[in-house]
Amino acid sequence: MITKTMRGLAAAAIALLPLLAATPAQAVEALPLADAVRQLPLADESREGYQRTSFRHWVDADRDRCNTRMEVLIAESRVEPTIEGACKVTGGEWFSYYDGFTLTEPGGLDIDHLVPLAEAWDSGASAWSADRREAYANDLDAERSLVAVTARSNRSKSDQDPATWLPPLADARCTYATDWVATKLRWNLTVDQAEADALAVLAEGCGQESVEFEPAS
């Protein structure tokens, strides 16, 4: 299982790899949000050929009997979660930062792909291999990629980008923009003009935000 502590230890280990390995690992990059937005490659989007099944998700990549959904629920619970059977999370406490609600029943939560699968497809994932799309859909190596939020907020968002949808909680919008940009940079995904313009406007009001990301392997 991936806990917050284990994620932190994993990040520390990654940071040490350039000192320990003959071949250095990719370093974590950090940029002010406005600069990070300008780093995003601009391109038109196309949803031609998209099917959600093109992204195999909620797998058990490390074979510990906890699938990706369960891993995120365990990692993001603010209290020790209740786990039954092989790995079924039945209780805990989760804060949905999109809308500011706290939940104790996992059934009320969706695990949101911060950059939706359809949006990823539009932005470059259509050219990826099936294995890379699976890695994207189950990305537990970056805390920004997947987030537990209320089902209502996730379904309101659907597959929209920041040009047409932002979290209903205004205080969450700078964090959301930062997470969005970090995920797109991590996976080398493009933005269209409307999306780039919306992110630039958001960045103007989020001067203290810094985007940190490690390029996906």
C-alpha positions as CSV (number, residue, x, y, z in Angstrom):
1,M,0.0,0.0,0.0
2,I,1.1,3.5,-0.7
3,T,0.8,5.8,2.3
4,K,1.6,9.5,2.5
5,T,4.7,8.6,4.4
6,M,5.8,6.1,1.8
7,R,5.2,8.5,-1.0
8,G,7.4,11.0,0.8
9,L,10.1,8.4,1.3
10,A,9.9,7.4,-2.3
11,A,10.3,11.0,-3.3
12,A,13.4,11.3,-1.1
13,A,14.8,8.2,-2.6
14,I,14.3,9.6,-6.1
15,A,16.1,12.8,-5.1
16,L,19.1,10.7,-3.9
17,L,19.3,8.6,-7.0
18,P,21.6,11.0,-9.0
19,L,24.2,10.6,-6.2
20,L,23.9,6.8,-5.9
21,A,23.4,5.7,-9.5
22,A,25.7,5.7,-12.5
23,T,22.8,7.0,-14.6
24,P,21.2,10.0,-13.0
25,A,17.4,10.0,-12.5
26,Q,15.4,12.8,-13.9
27,A,15.4,15.7,-11.5
28,V,12.2,17.3,-10.1
29,E,11.7,20.7,-11.7
30,A,10.2,23.7,-10.0
31,L,8.8,26.8,-11.8
32,P,6.6,29.7,-10.8
33,L,3.1,29.0,-12.1
34,A,3.1,31.7,-14.8
35,D,6.4,30.5,-16.1
36,A,5.2,26.9,-16.0
37,V,2.1,27.8,-18.1
38,R,4.4,29.3,-20.7
39,Q,6.3,26.0,-20.8
40,L,3.2,24.1,-22.0
41,P,3.4,23.2,-25.7
42,L,0.5,24.7,-27.7
43,A,-1.5,22.6,-30.1
44,D,-5.0,22.0,-31.4
45,E,-6.9,19.2,-29.8
46,S,-8.7,16.2,-31.4
47,R,-10.8,13.6,-29.7
48,E,-11.0,11.4,-32.8
49,G,-10.9,7.8,-31.8
50,Y,-11.1,8.3,-28.1
51,Q,-12.5,5.5,-25.9
52,R,-12.2,5.4,-22.1
53,T,-11.2,1.8,-22.4
54,S,-8.1,3.0,-24.2
55,F,-6.8,3.8,-20.7
56,R,-6.8,0.6,-18.5
57,H,-7.2,1.9,-15.0
58,W,-7.6,0.9,-11.3
59,V,-5.0,-1.9,-11.7
60,D,-2.9,-3.4,-9.0
61,A,0.5,-2.6,-10.5
62,D,2.6,-3.6,-7.5
63,R,0.5,-6.7,-6.8
64,D,-0.2,-5.9,-3.2
65,R,-3.9,-6.6,-3.7
66,C,-4.8,-2.9,-3.5
67,N,-5.8,-1.4,-6.8
68,T,-5.2,2.2,-7.7
69,R,-8.5,3.5,-6.3
70,M,-7.8,1.8,-3.0
71,E,-4.2,3.1,-2.9
72,V,-5.4,6.7,-3.3
73,L,-8.1,6.3,-0.7
74,I,-5.5,5.0,1.8
75,A,-2.9,7.7,1.0
76,E,-5.4,10.6,1.2
77,S,-7.3,9.6,4.3
78,R,-6.7,12.0,7.1
79,V,-7.1,9.3,9.7
80,E,-6.1,5.6,9.7
81,P,-8.5,4.1,7.1
82,T,-10.6,1.0,7.8
83,I,-9.6,-1.8,5.4
84,E,-11.5,-5.0,5.0
85,G,-10.7,-8.2,3.2
86,A,-7.8,-8.3,0.8
87,C,-7.9,-4.5,0.3
88,K,-11.3,-2.8,0.5
89,V,-11.3,0.6,2.1
90,T,-14.6,1.0,4.0
91,G,-13.9,4.0,6.2
92,G,-11.7,7.0,6.8
93,E,-11.8,10.7,6.5
94,W,-11.2,12.6,3.2
95,F,-11.2,16.3,2.3
96,S,-12.5,17.0,-1.2
97,Y,-10.5,20.2,-2.0
98,Y,-12.6,21.0,-5.1
99,D,-15.6,21.9,-3.0
100,G,-14.5,21.8,0.6
101,F,-16.5,18.8,1.8
102,T,-15.2,16.2,4.3
103,L,-16.4,12.7,3.8
104,T,-16.1,9.6,5.9
105,E,-17.7,7.1,3.5
106,P,-15.6,6.2,0.5
107,G,-18.7,5.5,-1.6
108,G,-19.2,9.2,-1.9
109,L,-15.8,9.7,-3.5
110,D,-14.5,9.5,-7.0
111,I,-10.8,9.2,-7.8
112,D,-10.4,12.0,-10.3
113,H,-7.7,12.0,-13.0
114,L,-6.6,15.6,-12.5
115,V,-6.2,15.9,-16.2
116,P,-9.1,13.8,-17.4
117,L,-8.4,10.8,-19.6
118,A,-10.3,12.3,-22.6
119,E,-8.3,15.5,-22.2
120,A,-5.1,13.6,-22.1
121,W,-6.1,11.8,-25.3
122,D,-6.8,15.2,-26.9
123,S,-3.4,16.5,-25.8
124,G,-1.1,13.8,-27.0
125,A,-2.0,10.5,-25.4
126,S,-3.7,9.3,-28.6
127,A,-0.2,8.7,-29.9
128,W,1.0,6.7,-26.8
129,S,1.3,3.0,-26.4
130,A,-1.3,1.1,-24.4
131,D,1.3,0.6,-21.7
132,R,2.0,4.3,-21.4
133,R,-1.7,5.1,-21.2
134,E,-2.1,2.6,-18.5
135,A,0.7,4.2,-16.6
136,Y,-0.9,7.6,-16.9
137,A,-4.3,6.3,-15.7
138,N,-2.7,4.7,-12.6
139,D,0.0,7.3,-11.8
140,L,0.7,6.9,-8.1
141,D,4.2,8.3,-8.4
142,A,3.0,11.9,-8.4
143,E,0.5,13.1,-5.8
144,R,-1.0,15.6,-8.1
145,S,-2.1,13.1,-10.8
146,L,-5.0,11.5,-8.9
147,V,-7.2,13.0,-6.2
148,A,-10.1,11.8,-4.1
149,V,-13.0,14.3,-4.4
150,T,-16.7,14.2,-4.1
151,A,-18.5,12.3,-6.8
152,R,-20.6,15.3,-7.5
153,S,-17.7,17.7,-8.1
154,N,-15.9,15.1,-10.3
155,R,-19.0,14.5,-12.4
156,S,-19.6,18.2,-12.8
157,K,-16.1,18.5,-14.1
158,S,-16.4,15.5,-16.4
159,D,-13.7,15.9,-19.1
160,Q,-13.5,19.7,-19.1
161,D,-10.3,21.7,-19.0
162,P,-9.8,25.0,-17.0
163,A,-11.2,27.0,-19.8
164,T,-14.7,25.7,-19.1
165,W,-14.6,24.3,-15.5
166,L,-12.9,25.2,-12.2
167,P,-13.5,24.0,-8.7
168,P,-16.6,25.5,-7.1
169,L,-14.5,26.4,-4.1
170,A,-12.7,29.6,-5.1
171,D,-9.9,29.1,-2.7
172,A,-9.1,25.8,-4.5
173,R,-8.5,27.3,-7.9
174,C,-4.8,28.2,-7.6
175,T,-4.0,24.7,-6.3
176,Y,-6.1,23.2,-9.1
177,A,-4.3,25.3,-11.8
178,T,-1.0,24.3,-10.3
179,D,-1.9,20.6,-10.2
180,W,-3.2,20.8,-13.8
181,V,0.0,22.4,-15.1
182,A,2.2,20.0,-13.2
183,T,0.4,17.0,-14.6
184,K,0.5,18.2,-18.1
185,L,4.2,19.0,-17.9
186,R,4.9,15.7,-16.2
187,W,3.4,13.8,-19.1
188,N,4.4,16.3,-21.8
189,L,0.8,17.0,-22.8
190,T,-0.2,20.0,-24.9
191,V,-2.7,22.8,-24.3
192,D,-5.0,24.4,-26.8
193,Q,-5.3,28.2,-27.0
194,A,-8.4,28.6,-24.8
195,E,-6.9,26.4,-22.1
196,A,-3.6,28.3,-22.2
197,D,-5.4,31.6,-22.0
198,A,-7.5,30.5,-19.0
199,L,-4.4,29.1,-17.2
200,A,-2.5,32.4,-17.8
201,V,-5.3,34.4,-16.3
202,L,-5.4,32.1,-13.3
203,A,-1.6,32.4,-12.9
204,E,-1.9,36.2,-12.6
205,G,-3.8,35.8,-9.4
206,C,-1.7,33.0,-8.0
207,G,1.6,34.6,-7.6
208,Q,2.9,32.5,-4.7
209,E,2.2,29.1,-6.5
210,S,5.1,27.0,-7.7
211,V,4.8,24.1,-10.0
212,E,7.0,21.1,-9.2
213,F,7.0,18.0,-11.4
214,E,9.1,15.1,-12.3
215,P,8.8,14.0,-16.0
216,A,7.2,10.6,-16.3
217,S,9.5,7.9,-17.5
